[in-house]
Amino acid sequence: MIEALLALGGNVGNSRVILDRAVRLLCDGKEIRLKARSSDYLTPPWGFKYQPPFVNLCIVVETTLDPRALLERTQQVELSLGRDRAHEKRNGPRTADIDILAYDDVALDLPNLTLPHPRLFERAFVLVPLAEIAPDKVIAGRRVADAVRAVDATGIEKLAPVPKPAAP
């Protein structure tokens, strides 16, 4: 199995519930196994600033899927959660956005998939949750713990865990 790092975010609907569902839909325990999940973080909007704040998190998975198949799976999950890429504003509101940050040490530059993610080191909303679960991971020659110290994390707030319902 190959280790992959993914970032998830959303700001339409109950984002915490939607992103939790996204993780469950992605990680089937067969082709994709969840190894680690960060806390949820409330983050300021990025790109298009006149929109609600986002909830962001990162996960570490093991997968048997190749990078293109993993991308296809993430996009299927986004679609099943109500994302409509054809009609959304770039960097605008969305129910769920799932990005592949890194896929082992693979470097790719395809029309719809660049690995590692080309804007990974610019985005505190990705680096902060990623540093929580993979601080020593080296991506494109940079250690995640070092990269997170180089970005402005102003306004990023770690959210308390969602309480689990009591058993009957």
C-alpha positions in Angstrom: 0.0 0.0 0.0 1.1 3.6 -0.7 0.8 6.4 1.8 -1.1 9.5 0.7 -1.9 12.8 2.4 -5.3 14.4 1.7 -6.8 17.8 2.7 -10.6 18.2 3.2 -12.5 21.4 3.5 -16.0 22.9 3.2 -18.1 25.8 4.2 -21.7 25.0 2.9 -24.1 23.2 5.2 -22.9 21.5 8.4 -19.3 21.2 7.3 -18.2 19.0 10.2 -20.8 16.4 9.5 -20.2 16.6 5.8 -16.4 16.2 6.1 -16.8 13.4 8.6 -19.0 11.6 6.0 -16.4 12.4 3.3 -13.8 10.6 5.4 -16.1 7.6 5.9 -16.9 7.4 2.1 -13.3 7.7 1.1 -11.9 5.2 3.6 -13.5 2.0 2.7 -10.9 -0.1 4.6 -10.1 -2.0 1.4 -8.7 0.3 -1.3 -8.2 3.2 1.1 -7.4 2.8 4.8 -7.4 5.7 7.3 -4.2 5.9 9.2 -4.6 9.3 10.9 -7.0 12.2 11.0 -6.4 15.7 12.3 -8.7 17.7 14.4 -11.2 20.0 12.6 -10.1 23.6 12.2 -12.2 26.7 11.6 -10.3 28.7 9.0 -10.8 32.1 7.3 -11.9 32.0 3.7 -9.0 31.9 1.2 -9.1 33.4 -2.3 -12.6 34.7 -2.4 -12.9 36.3 1.0 -16.6 37.2 1.1 -17.9 33.8 2.1 -18.4 31.9 5.3 -15.3 30.5 7.1 -14.3 26.9 6.2 -13.8 23.8 8.3 -10.6 22.0 7.3 -8.8 18.8 8.2 -6.2 16.5 6.9 -5.9 12.7 6.8 -3.2 10.2 6.2 -4.3 7.1 4.3 -2.8 4.0 2.8 -4.2 3.1 -0.6 -3.9 0.5 -3.4 -5.2 3.1 -5.9 -2.9 4.8 -8.3 -2.9 8.7 -8.2 -5.4 9.1 -11.0 -7.8 6.5 -9.4 -7.5 8.2 -6.0 -8.3 11.6 -7.6 -11.3 10.0 -9.3 -12.5 8.6 -6.0 -12.1 12.0 -4.2 -14.1 13.7 -7.0 -16.9 11.0 -6.7 -17.1 11.6 -3.0 -17.3 15.4 -3.5 -20.1 14.9 -6.1 -22.0 12.6 -3.7 -21.8 15.3 -1.1 -23.3 18.0 -3.3 -20.3 19.6 -4.9 -20.9 20.9 -8.4 -17.6 22.0 -9.9 -19.2 23.0 -13.2 -21.3 25.8 -11.5 -19.1 27.0 -8.6 -17.0 30.0 -8.3 -13.2 29.3 -8.1 -12.2 29.4 -4.4 -15.8 30.0 -3.6 -18.2 28.2 -1.2 -18.5 24.5 -1.5 -19.8 21.5 0.5 -16.7 19.5 0.2 -13.3 19.9 -1.4 -10.8 17.1 -1.2 -7.2 17.6 -2.4 -4.4 15.1 -2.7 -1.4 16.8 -1.1 1.1 14.0 -1.6 1.2 10.5 -2.8 4.2 8.7 -1.4 7.2 10.5 -3.0 5.6 10.6 -6.4 6.0 13.8 -8.5 3.4 14.3 -11.3 2.4 17.1 -13.5 -0.7 16.1 -15.4 -3.5 18.4 -16.7 -5.7 17.9 -13.7 -3.3 16.4 -11.1 0.0 17.9 -9.9 1.8 16.1 -7.1 2.8 17.2 -4.6 0.0 19.7 -4.5 1.4 22.9 -6.1 0.0 25.4 -3.4 0.5 23.2 -0.4 3.3 25.3 1.2 1.2 28.5 0.7 -1.8 27.4 2.7 -1.9 27.5 6.5 -5.4 26.0 6.4 -3.8 22.8 5.1 -0.4 23.0 6.8 -1.8 23.5 10.4 -4.0 20.3 10.4 -1.3 18.4 8.4 1.4 19.3 11.0 -0.9 17.9 13.7 -0.8 14.4 12.2 2.4 14.3 10.1 4.9 16.9 11.4 8.0 14.9 10.3 6.7 14.0 6.9 9.0 15.4 4.2 7.3 16.6 1.0 9.3 18.0 -1.9 12.3 18.4 0.4 10.4 20.3 3.1 9.5 19.0 6.5 5.8 19.7 7.3 6.7 21.1 10.8 9.1 23.5 9.3 6.7 24.6 6.5 3.9 25.4 9.0 6.1 27.8 10.8 6.7 29.7 7.6 3.0 30.6 7.0 0.6 33.0 8.7 -1.9 31.0 10.6 -3.8 34.0 11.9 -7.5 33.2 12.4 -7.1 29.4 12.3 -8.9 27.9 15.3 -8.7 24.2 16.4 -12.3 23.0 17.1 -13.2 20.8 20.0 -14.1 17.3 19.1 -17.8 16.7 18.2 -19.4 14.9 21.1 -20.5 11.4 20.3 -24.1 10.5 21.0 -24.6 8.5 24.2 -25.4 4.8 23.7 -29.0 3.9 24.6 
